[in-house]
Amino acid sequence: MHVVIYTKENCNFCTKAKMHLLSKNIRYEELKLGSDFTKEQLLEIYPSVKTYPVIVIDGMNIGGTNELVKYLAEQVD
């Protein structure tokens, strides 16, 4: 499973998503707004994104933190 998380500073949902992945021993790549990408670059790739984090698993944007929890419950457990 290849996981990429697009995050921003001071984002509680971003922290929650990363902690959830760590609790499941799932490695992830974190990309940070302002240093790894711009808002415009993210919107070019995922035009419907409105909130952070943006979580991509195996190339598919699954949504944010709540969708991650649901996805992992269905896939991993």
VENBELRA-V618178 format. One record per residue. N is the residue number from 1. SS is DSSP state (hx for helix, st for strand, lp for the rest). PSI is psi in degrees with one decimal (NA if undefined). BURIAL is b if it has 9 or more other ideal C-beta (glycine too) atoms within 8 Angstrom, else e. Layout:
# VENBELRA-V618178
N;SS;PSI;BURIAL + N;SS;PSI;BURIAL
This chain:
# VENBELRA-V618178
1;lp;124.9;e + 2;lp;118.2;e + 3;st;130.0;b + 4;st;132.3;b + 5;st;121.4;b + 6;st;119.3;b + 7;st;172.1;b + 8;lp;163.9;b + 9;lp;149.1;e + 10;lp;42.7;e + 11;lp;106.1;b + 12;hx;-37.4;e + 13;hx;-33.5;b + 14;hx;-45.6;b + 15;hx;-42.9;e + 16;hx;-42.9;b + 17;hx;-44.9;b + 18;hx;-41.3;b + 19;hx;-37.4;e + 20;hx;-43.7;b + 21;hx;-43.8;b + 22;hx;-38.3;e + 23;hx;-23.9;e + 24;lp;5.4;e + 25;lp;39.5;e + 26;lp;122.6;b + 27;lp;149.4;e + 28;lp;160.3;b + 29;st;126.7;e + 30;st;129.0;e + 31;st;127.8;b + 32;st;134.0;b + 33;st;131.8;b + 34;lp;-26.3;e + 35;lp;-35.3;e + 36;lp;-22.3;e + 37;st;162.0;b + 38;lp;163.5;e + 39;hx;-39.9;e + 40;hx;-41.0;e + 41;hx;-42.4;e + 42;hx;-42.9;b + 43;hx;-25.2;b + 44;hx;-37.8;e + 45;hx;-44.0;e + 46;lp;81.2;e + 47;lp;-20.3;e + 48;lp;1.2;e + 49;lp;133.1;b + 50;lp;-16.7;e + 51;lp;168.6;e + 52;lp;150.0;b + 53;lp;163.9;b + 54;st;120.2;b + 55;st;124.6;b + 56;st;122.7;b + 57;st;122.4;b + 58;lp;42.3;e + 59;lp;-1.1;e + 60;st;125.4;e + 61;st;111.3;e + 62;st;-12.0;b + 63;st;-142.2;e + 64;lp;-153.6;b + 65;hx;-47.4;b + 66;hx;-39.6;e + 67;hx;-34.1;b + 68;hx;-48.2;b + 69;hx;-45.7;b + 70;hx;-46.0;e + 71;hx;-47.9;b + 72;hx;-34.8;b + 73;hx;-36.9;e + 74;hx;-32.5;e + 75;hx;-38.9;e + 76;lp;-43.9;e + 77;lp;NA;e
